[in-house]
Amino acid sequence: MKSHDVLSGATSEMTVKPSKDPASIQYMGVGGSSADCKEAVVRLIQFGDRLQHARVLTNGGAHSLLLTTAIGDVIAIKSGFASGYGGEGPAAFSFVLALLEAHGVEVDEVDVTHQVFERLDTSSLTMQDLDIVKDRPCAAPRRISDYVTDHDWEGARTGEAWVEFPPVVPYAIIDVRIADLARHFWDDADRNLLTAWRRLEDTVRTRIGSREHSARLFSIAFLNDKSVLWWPDIDSGEQTGRANMFVGAYAAYRNPRAHRELGHDSSAQLCELLVINQLYCWERGAIPRQADIPE
């Protein structure tokens, strides 16, 4: 029987008697640390399986979470959350609850004993504990609303809450020719971006046998119906659009970076990396027109 069946009360193919055997679930966060527990939920939303259900476990003014994924796995978030006063614990709790609801996660709440809380924080919940959590009556839904500030509701609804998510390199879509730069991107983002631009120029220059550089190089390679390279599966308008992206992106990103020191805005640096990556992907799909290469 899947762990999700234990928490939700769904009908299972077999009945499991209450057991003090360890619950085979994952634990995240650090008990008493709001920042660690908040970060754990953010990581799951950004990187993990889609979350389907969240059960708040409450003991007085302290709270932990049991999260269930769409495939039925259960993840326990330890007791870094709190309510009933102003501070880091209630602020983290408010943010996380609003974020879960905004991402379509069903949220409810049950009261549990201090002993259950302790076992969760020591990563030692039992199957019997999960049965208890399943069978306890849920608290009134309004309690969940009372934990969340209007500011967090609005931020989660509009997406402004995402500014608290870390900027991460999406390795799954990165072109293999800049994989080495992506792996160590944050060690020196400015240097890695410049290297990616130079490498792109070198790649195109080699392919078309030209000594040109920057916008002129990309114009010869891709722009107009006499370009050296083209994409046979798109129409002329899209061809021009892609070619202008090479020229425009080079002017908008590479030139400023090469000629002056820019700030260290990690979100802007990641956006630039993704723009470069798209150009690499397009370049890889372009083929020669089988025409004479212009001088």
C-alpha positions as CSV (number, residue, x, y, z in Angstrom):
1,M,0.0,0.0,0.0
2,K,1.3,3.4,-0.9
3,S,2.0,6.0,1.8
4,H,-0.6,8.3,0.2
5,D,-3.3,5.7,1.0
6,V,-2.3,5.9,4.7
7,L,-2.7,9.6,4.8
8,S,-5.7,10.1,2.6
9,G,-7.9,7.2,3.7
10,A,-8.2,6.1,0.1
11,T,-9.3,2.5,-0.5
12,S,-6.3,0.2,-0.9
13,E,-6.0,-3.3,-2.3
14,M,-4.9,-4.6,1.1
15,T,-5.4,-3.6,4.7
16,V,-2.4,-2.8,6.8
17,K,-2.8,-3.2,10.5
18,P,-1.5,-0.5,12.8
19,S,2.2,-1.1,13.2
20,K,5.1,0.4,15.1
21,D,7.4,-0.4,12.2
22,P,9.2,2.7,10.8
23,A,7.3,4.6,8.2
24,S,9.1,4.5,4.9
25,I,9.0,8.2,4.1
26,Q,11.4,11.0,3.4
27,Y,12.3,13.7,5.9
28,M,13.4,17.2,5.0
29,G,14.2,20.4,7.0
30,V,15.5,20.8,10.5
31,G,13.2,20.9,13.5
32,G,13.1,24.4,15.0
33,S,14.7,26.0,11.9
34,S,12.2,28.1,9.9
35,A,14.6,28.9,7.2
36,D,15.6,25.2,6.6
37,C,12.0,24.0,6.5
38,K,10.8,26.9,4.2
39,E,13.7,26.1,1.9
40,A,12.8,22.4,1.8
41,V,9.3,23.2,0.6
42,V,10.6,25.7,-2.0
43,R,13.0,23.0,-3.3
44,L,10.2,20.5,-3.6
45,I,8.0,22.8,-5.5
46,Q,10.8,23.8,-7.9
47,F,12.6,20.5,-8.3
48,G,10.5,17.6,-7.0
49,D,7.5,15.6,-8.1
50,R,4.2,17.5,-8.3
51,L,2.8,17.9,-4.8
52,Q,-0.9,16.9,-4.4
53,H,-1.7,17.1,-0.7
54,A,-0.3,18.8,2.4
55,R,-1.4,17.9,5.9
56,V,-0.4,20.4,8.6
57,L,0.5,18.7,11.9
58,T,-0.2,21.0,14.7
59,N,0.9,20.8,18.4
60,G,0.0,24.0,20.2
61,G,1.7,26.8,18.3
62,A,4.2,24.6,16.4
63,H,3.6,23.1,13.0
64,S,5.1,20.5,10.7
65,L,3.9,19.1,7.3
66,L,3.3,15.8,5.7
67,L,3.4,16.3,1.9
68,T,2.1,13.8,-0.6
69,T,3.3,13.7,-4.2
70,A,1.1,12.8,-7.2
71,I,2.6,9.3,-7.2
72,G,1.8,8.7,-3.6
73,D,5.2,9.3,-1.9
74,V,5.1,11.1,1.5
75,I,7.6,13.7,2.6
76,A,7.7,15.0,6.1
77,I,8.8,18.6,6.7
78,K,10.0,19.0,10.2
79,S,8.7,21.5,12.8
80,G,10.2,24.8,11.7
81,F,6.9,26.5,11.5
82,A,4.9,28.4,14.1
83,S,1.8,30.5,14.7
84,G,0.3,32.9,17.3
85,Y,3.0,35.5,17.4
86,G,5.1,37.7,15.1
87,G,8.4,36.3,14.1
88,E,10.3,34.1,11.6
89,G,8.4,30.9,12.3
90,P,4.9,32.3,11.6
91,A,6.3,34.3,8.6
92,A,7.7,31.1,7.0
93,F,4.5,29.2,7.8
94,S,2.4,31.9,6.1
95,F,4.6,32.0,3.0
96,V,4.7,28.2,2.6
97,L,0.9,27.7,3.0
98,A,0.1,30.4,0.5
99,L,2.7,28.9,-1.9
100,L,1.3,25.4,-1.6
101,E,-2.3,26.6,-2.2
102,A,-1.2,28.7,-5.2
103,H,0.4,25.6,-6.8
104,G,-2.9,23.6,-6.5
105,V,-1.9,21.6,-3.4
106,E,-4.8,20.6,-1.2
107,V,-4.1,21.6,2.4
108,D,-5.7,20.5,5.6
109,E,-4.7,20.3,9.3
110,V,-4.9,17.9,12.2
111,D,-3.8,18.2,15.8
112,V,-1.2,15.7,17.0
113,T,0.5,14.9,20.3
114,H,3.9,16.1,21.3
115,Q,5.2,12.5,21.0
116,V,4.3,12.4,17.3
117,F,5.9,15.7,16.8
118,E,9.1,14.5,18.4
119,R,9.2,11.3,16.3
120,L,8.8,13.4,13.2
121,D,11.6,15.7,14.1
122,T,13.9,12.7,14.8
123,S,12.9,11.0,11.5
124,S,11.3,8.1,13.3
125,L,7.6,8.2,12.6
126,T,5.9,4.8,12.6
127,M,3.2,3.3,10.4
128,Q,1.0,3.6,13.5
129,D,1.7,7.4,13.6
130,L,0.6,7.7,10.0
131,D,-2.6,5.8,10.8
132,I,-3.2,8.3,13.6
133,V,-2.6,11.2,11.4
134,K,-5.0,9.8,8.8
135,D,-7.8,9.1,11.3
136,R,-7.7,12.4,13.3
137,P,-10.5,14.8,12.4
138,C,-9.3,17.8,10.4
139,A,-9.4,21.2,12.0
140,A,-11.8,23.9,10.6
141,P,-10.5,25.1,7.2
142,R,-10.5,28.7,8.5
143,R,-7.6,27.9,10.7
144,I,-5.4,27.5,7.6
145,S,-6.6,30.9,6.3
146,D,-5.8,32.5,9.7
147,Y,-2.2,31.4,9.4
148,V,-1.6,33.2,6.1
149,T,-1.1,37.0,5.8
150,D,-2.9,39.0,3.0
151,H,0.6,39.9,1.7
152,D,1.5,36.2,1.2
153,W,-1.9,35.3,-0.4
154,E,-1.4,38.1,-2.9
155,G,2.3,37.3,-3.6
156,A,1.5,33.6,-4.2
157,R,-1.4,34.5,-6.4
158,T,0.5,36.9,-8.6
159,G,3.8,35.0,-8.7
160,E,5.7,37.7,-6.8
161,A,6.5,35.1,-4.2
162,W,8.8,33.4,-6.7
163,V,11.4,36.1,-6.1
164,E,12.3,34.0,-3.0
165,F,13.1,31.0,-5.2
166,P,16.8,30.5,-6.0
167,P,17.9,31.1,-9.7
168,V,18.9,27.7,-10.9
169,V,20.5,26.5,-14.1
170,P,18.1,24.1,-15.9
171,Y,20.7,21.5,-16.9
172,A,18.1,19.4,-18.9
173,I,17.9,21.9,-21.7
174,I,21.5,23.2,-21.8
175,D,23.4,22.6,-25.0
176,V,26.2,20.2,-24.5
177,R,28.8,22.7,-26.0
178,I,28.4,25.0,-23.0
179,A,27.7,22.2,-20.4
180,D,31.1,22.9,-18.9
181,L,30.3,26.6,-18.4
182,A,26.8,25.7,-17.0
183,R,28.1,23.3,-14.5
184,H,30.3,26.0,-12.8
185,F,28.2,28.9,-13.9
186,W,27.9,30.6,-10.5
187,D,31.6,30.4,-9.7
188,D,32.1,33.3,-12.2
189,A,29.0,34.1,-14.1
190,D,30.5,37.0,-16.0
191,R,33.5,35.1,-17.2
192,N,31.3,32.1,-18.2
193,L,28.9,34.3,-20.1
194,L,31.7,36.0,-22.1
195,T,33.2,32.6,-22.8
196,A,29.9,31.3,-24.1
197,W,29.5,34.3,-26.5
198,R,33.1,33.9,-27.8
199,R,32.6,30.2,-28.3
200,L,29.4,30.8,-30.2
201,E,31.2,33.2,-32.5
202,D,34.0,30.7,-33.0
203,T,31.5,28.0,-33.8
204,V,29.7,30.0,-36.4
205,R,32.9,31.5,-37.9
206,T,34.3,28.0,-38.4
207,R,31.1,26.6,-39.9
208,I,30.9,29.3,-42.6
209,G,34.6,29.8,-43.1
210,S,34.5,33.5,-42.4
211,R,36.8,35.9,-40.6
212,E,34.0,38.3,-39.6
213,H,32.9,38.8,-36.1
214,S,29.9,40.0,-34.0
215,A,26.8,41.2,-35.8
216,R,28.3,41.1,-39.3
217,L,29.2,37.4,-38.8
218,F,25.7,36.4,-37.7
219,S,24.2,38.4,-40.6
220,I,26.3,36.5,-43.1
221,A,25.5,33.2,-41.5
222,F,21.7,33.6,-41.1
223,L,20.2,36.7,-42.4
224,N,18.3,37.0,-45.8
225,D,17.8,34.4,-48.5
226,K,21.5,34.3,-49.4
227,S,22.7,33.4,-45.9
228,V,25.2,30.6,-45.6
229,L,23.1,28.7,-43.1
230,W,19.3,28.3,-42.8
231,W,16.5,26.3,-41.2
232,P,14.6,24.4,-43.9
233,D,11.6,23.6,-41.7
234,I,10.5,27.2,-41.1
235,D,9.2,30.0,-43.3
236,S,11.2,33.1,-44.4
237,G,9.6,35.2,-41.6
238,E,10.7,32.9,-38.9
239,Q,14.1,32.6,-40.6
240,T,14.5,36.4,-40.4
241,G,13.3,36.5,-36.8
242,R,15.9,33.9,-35.7
243,A,18.6,35.7,-37.6
244,N,17.7,39.0,-36.0
245,M,17.8,37.3,-32.6
246,F,21.4,36.4,-33.1
247,V,22.3,39.9,-34.2
248,G,20.1,41.6,-31.5
249,A,21.1,39.4,-28.6
250,Y,24.8,39.9,-29.4
251,A,24.3,43.7,-29.3
252,A,22.1,43.6,-26.3
253,Y,24.1,41.2,-24.1
254,R,27.6,40.5,-25.3
255,N,28.7,44.0,-26.2
256,P,27.8,45.6,-22.9
257,R,29.4,42.7,-21.0
258,A,32.6,43.0,-23.1
259,H,33.0,46.8,-22.7
260,R,32.0,47.5,-19.1
261,E,31.7,45.9,-15.7
262,L,28.1,44.9,-15.1
263,G,26.3,44.3,-11.8
264,H,25.9,40.9,-10.3
265,D,22.2,40.4,-10.6
266,S,22.0,36.6,-10.6
267,S,18.5,36.5,-12.2
268,A,19.7,38.7,-15.1
269,Q,22.8,36.5,-15.5
270,L,20.7,33.4,-15.7
271,C,18.3,35.0,-18.2
272,E,21.3,35.8,-20.4
273,L,22.6,32.3,-20.2
274,L,19.3,31.0,-21.4
275,V,19.3,33.4,-24.3
276,I,22.7,32.2,-25.3
277,N,21.6,28.6,-24.9
278,Q,18.7,29.2,-27.3
279,L,21.1,30.5,-29.9
280,Y,23.3,27.5,-29.6
281,C,20.2,25.2,-30.0
282,W,19.2,27.2,-33.2
283,E,22.7,27.1,-34.6
284,R,22.8,23.3,-34.1
285,G,19.6,23.0,-36.2
286,A,20.8,25.2,-39.1
287,I,22.2,23.6,-42.2
288,P,24.2,24.9,-45.2
289,R,22.3,26.3,-48.2
290,Q,24.8,24.7,-50.5
291,A,25.6,28.1,-51.9
292,D,28.9,29.9,-52.3
293,I,30.3,31.3,-49.1
294,P,30.4,35.1,-49.3
295,E,33.8,36.8,-48.9
